[in-house]
Amino acid sequence: MSVIAKIQRASSQPDARPARSARNDMLALAIAVTATCMVAAIGGKALSQVWARASGIGLGPDQLLTNALLLNIALVIFGWRRYQDLHGEVMARRQAEDLARQMEQSDPLTGCLNRHSFAPRANQLLASLRERGETAALVMLDINDFKVINDKIGTAGGDLLLTDTARRIEALLPPEALLARLGGDEFACVIPFAPGHPERVDHIADAMLAAMDRKLENHRLSASVGLASGDRQNRLGNGPIDANGLLHLAEVALFHAKKQTRPAPLWFEESLETELRYRCELELAIREAIPAGEFVPYYEQQVDLATGEVLGFEMLARWHSPTFGLIGPDVFIPIAEEIGVIADMSESLIRQALRDAREWDPRLTLSVNISPLQLRDPWFAQKLLKLLVEAQFPPQRLEVEITETSLHQNIAVVQALVTSLRNQGITISLDDFGTGYSSFAQLRKLPFDRIKIDRSFVLAMQEDSDSRTIVETIALLGKGLGLPVTAEGVESAELLESLQSLGSFKGQGYLYGKPQPAQATREFLAERDLLAPHAHDVSLAGSRPDAPESESADPVMPQEWRRTA
């Protein structure tokens, strides 16, 4: 049985056992004492008889008396040994109980307080500080990308990193501060400070981030820190906020601190909780919106920049929310990726898009974007082919766009996926080219059919010579590698002329119109006689009407959520 199991077994025994052991202890001691007294009494008489015999005036010790003396000596030895054994057992049990109590209140890996014991100890400290007219800040620290790091260095290495992190944090804390590991890679501290002077806490928080900023096996370590002040009043006005309330506020601040581009301590503010509450509402709404069919495809034209001929459409996701209105993908896509529903959402949108595109002229292509998270799914290619079979859509008309930044996450998996899709006749495009630092070796290794210039370079090429140079270089690269090029962000006639002067491009942008829902796209194609022959007489009366692109979002939404893609 392991030591921890023994401790848990010892700590789980009824309270009567220590008392019973103590009674047995006293009984053994009583037997030993009584037997000792009997030995003294009988031994004195026996010794006098032995002396008389030695002097020649007696018959020697009586046999019965001798036996009684020996028996009592044995009882003395037995009682004393039993007393020692019982006493040792009681002491061992007490030590086990103390150790079990200590382990219950501390983290076995780092030796810090654990989540169970942190709140009571923090409340005691906060109460003591209030009596002295002081306050405290609760600081939460989280190691960024700990799961990725742990996968790289192994569980043992991850444990060493956590232990080292606890040691580094503890070295920065004042004597009265508390430190706890709440679980995983989250640490919490309670740091006393004088009211109105949080500079001490700011200094310690900055030092924590500096202590975590180092290199570990080709990975740059960093951390995020969220802080909340103990002199805040709770919302009900019932007095100072307790440790659990402070912990919640610090967690809110930590959540927003992790979204910052550069690690920096972040104090809790009311606006942060408002935004977090809104995000939680969005998360719940997204989960419910997928089976409800609220996510719909919109289509942006892709044209030949030399002739203006429509060559196809890129599918863009939109969310028609009954609560929040029309929401662009820049808002809901990152959330869907974080909560793990992006695959279901993407498959639903692709299924709708294939059904819509089947009505188009067979010369027109359909481009769809896939999330970097979907590239990690070894069954994604099979799932996509299943959707093609269900929709009876030719794979040669489908173009899958993979963002350049996703190539660096797992190049081997991406290569296998690209090869599998191309073997089925699907075209593969490298999207947002120029933003992810792809190497020429990667472009040669991965069999892409097309590269797309990121819209940020196209939009800036009129005013920024560097952006124009990048566009020119990508055009030459595509020509040299035999890869056709698509330019995003064609929004003016001047940009069109500049691109035409650089070579042959396929382009898309607001110059040719904003993305439109399925109904408007179908009407656009019908006017230009670009529908499939069998689609001209198909009625769409039973389909769900699509809201226009100009539909605005709910006015109660925070400003940062109102961006449109």
Steps between C-alpha positions, in 0.01 A plus 500: 500500500634845407582765759218724379254209516613422855456861597155518342405173673626623833324835465171329408476289822227581758588734782450219755815317398753745649303494827492120499874488432558739790297272733698197388815701558397578858393138563838366390673756718280403797585133452869582494479717812293242692732221401799709610342552842436124528859429403618737770280340765562137407863562414574636847362191669674270255833677552471466882447126459799477268711688759384270780591196292842646426552559876411137579190580702224437247368266231529743207233679293160342466425356152159666476649832600773464237244427228295802603811718482590379151143548380492858620836573339354372171194721549726801559688432176176434305324807638793730431550370145129526429495852637790599272331341192167669568665833569698477175182412308319802642789732414521360146125550457523857624786571257300346216198713589714814509652410162158425350368832630801677351455326163131585500587869526800513264583418141705177494711612204604853596430507875282811461149530636238331284160629385322334793707672768569828320168675560485444881863608547450802271188605692692480828775719356252751357322527836832553679602769253168684536551517876835668437358738240674328210370317195624241249503417132425160358737424213443214257779374273454259211777355281422573135472197268580262785326207329715542188815528712402197710447294185848596378697441821292219647310466826814482713635815339164671549508411871848648530380817327209534745727442798749755370220750437377464859855553628550812288168652609560422867840670486329825397228504765518682836499282815129542578379419148326175405574284198278225361490279195137487398548221250676443169723800432300757699653662809336749737662737751363730769732797542441760779540870420402838642163630369545737210855384432489196269846580364646223712273246333573639153871461563462138613273416205752646255774300668293181462464554126872575472583181693288294260642661184768254394574234242423134562587242234440717193188650653474849644335485840261773602215549743185707547406675823159622617453705818210602722506729804370397842366844591220469241145479634277221378204579280244456779675743729529242779858580587842416361521235235625159613771279355268313260366829366853633453597177327215544250601859422865401456396217266306750288807726482720199418269396215540842337872516580554182296352673193756782510764496230771578754504349853417763763319490838134596468285629787133411509252762379123486472516526121701177487228306675234653273691386194561156649131461584416595142752249371345225713163587350654476153653161580162361606329658200759352259447150638125535451532672160677214321217244521249784445658586164569864587843494333463559128742530208553827315681512167766742372578515129834384365570649155766508233657843551590524130151433359263548794356152442352333810697185572351393829414600856659478842268385777505725808314420821238726656291454811136609495437506874147575624657665805809676368411564136744445214850417626814464293748212521769708669282486812362147512773296326766550777242416767383191311863384477559553872187311609561215255198531267677638192496163322123458535443859389732467200344174383152652524605803295683292237196271467278804430756654262532180295124484468489863384795470260345198332252747347777707339654467157738201506788731402476689831708388797425510873774594748469411868727581795585241761614572853854409612334282765335292228844426354573300815208267430640191321150426365434846354570394140253211531237728653537751217475230235185371669346848473589508129334164444189605691467818293603326173745785449804449273823521705669682207275801569599523867795704624615462862692794648758436772647797688874539490534528879357149545793343314735543795283306746544155345652498154483119467125486570433789260704331228304176538169686493591709194617192312185307586270781384692563177485129418122537496517792256449781756701820445708624796583869551748652743301785656630826654837450334762741633383503859635169629865494389478189282828381357563409138570145619147477641347626177691233308421227754127571521319453167291819497306594185467874572626772733291791628654836587375632832267798460709716737783515242263571209316778682827671599689466172389844373651689795764257628790411272592201718153351456520550126837329495354205692213468251742517207722235661209264563384546139848410372520208745168363377613533141830330573337209685219468250239590763209731407449793737185646654504855640261585784385850587440642149289797606576775249571552130849627589584174677363307204728688261803444723435128519438472125840658441669229706366197320204267469291472816173367624360755741224568747393804695230763549568646154295206372245512777469398865438140602137404439272229640396200292178653365668822383790304349259279308316804363834656399594186307156467344528853356829399332375160389752328728270246660509132421239405237295296744505782761302760303163349591584408857284687749657636817170591660546250777849615594584720793530870398843649548550835669684768300867570561416847625298364791645648818585327821312544823573850637563364850808311382836632624687703241776241460248239381354720223780456251398351170710270290 
